[in-house]
Amino acid sequence: RTLQVMDAKTGQVLLQKNMYEKEYPASITKILTTALGLTYAKPEDRITVSQETVSDVWKWGETTHLALEPGEIITLKDALYGAMVESANDCANAIAQAVSGSLTDFAELMNQQVAALGLSDTHFTNAHGLPDKDHYTTAYDMARITRWAMTVPGFSELFGATSYTMQPTNKQEQERLFGTDNCMLVTNKYQYEGTTGGKSGWTEEAGYTMVETVTRSGR
């Protein structure tokens, strides 16, 4: 598998194994999705969920989602926390919809940002990270993407969130409660001292994927 540790301030690579090897990223894709959502839209923006946003998720079979419905009105903030904390694929698509109007156009924006960062071993085809042969990245590129995302106002708060309560909508009478499964961030036997945020992912094709930020002794 692949591994890379980077100093977030300088970009220096401290430790690596196969860091240029292309792999399926799974849900760590949502790091770029949420950062672009914060860059090009406002948390208070309202989204009327489209048929495309919903049907794209269901075509992949049973995946993590909030069961958003076409015509449901949510805020971008709901979608951001749903994507980052709950890893909901329909929320990732809702971000794409809010920013670009269509999922295809958003994927193009993702690749434009990748190119702007000078990364040549990454290509994205969707906002959520479900498997596609043309959707891949490397450990090095994900560290660079995350380093950029950390400069986006509001991203660090999302990255470090462990829970969120989504209020009722026009289609859902009950609150939706989100909780992170990031084992390094919350109290359990895998908790890692100094962890400030992270995103995990899993698909059968990708296996387990993870990006974390850690601060120790001011570094």
C-alpha positions, 0 to 999 in steps of 0.5 A, a space after each residue: 500500500 501507499 503512505 506519506 507524511 508531510 510537514 504542512 507548513 513547508 511541504 517537506 516529505 518526512 516519510 513515504 512508501 510508494 507515494 507516487 503510486 496511483 490508487 483509488 481514493 474512495 471517500 477521501 475525495 470529499 476533502 477536495 469536494 468540501 474545500 471547493 464547496 467552501 471556495 465557490 459557495 456560502 454555507 448559508 446557500 440553499 440547495 434544492 436537491 436535483 434528480 441527478 444528485 440523487 440518482 447518481 448515488 443510487 446507480 452505485 448500489 448501496 452506499 453511504 447516503 442521507 436519503 436526500 430526495 429530489 426537491 428537498 431543500 437543504 443548506 450548503 452547510 448541511 451538505 458540507 457536514 454530511 459529506 465530511 462527517 457522515 461521508 454521505 455520497 448524496 451530500 457530496 453530489 449536493 455540493 457539486 450541484 450547488 457549485 457547478 450546477 451539474 456533476 460533470 461540470 464539478 468534476 471538471 472544476 476538481 481537475 482544474 484545481 488539481 492542475 492548479 496545484 501542479 499535480 499530474 498523478 490525480 484525476 477525478 470523475 466524481 465528487 464522492 469517490 465511488 470507484 471509476 477507472 479514471 478516478 485516482 490519486 496518490 498519497 503525495 497528491 492527497 497530501 498536497 490537496 489537503 495542504 491546500 484545503 487547510 488554507 480554505 476558510 472554514 475547512 479546518 472546522 469541517 475536517 475536525 468535526 466529530 458530530 453535526 445535527 441537521 435540522 428538519 427539511 421540507 421532505 424530512 420531519 426528523 433531525 438527522 444526526 451525524 457522527 464521525 467514524 474517524 478512529 484517530 480523532 475520537 476517544 477509542 483505542 486507536 485515538 492518536 494524540 494531537 489529531 486535529 482532523 481527518 477523513 477516511 474512506 472505504 470501497 471494495 476496490 480501494 480498500 481503506 483510505 485515510 488522510 489525517 492532520 496532526 499537531 505536536 509541539 507546534 508542528 
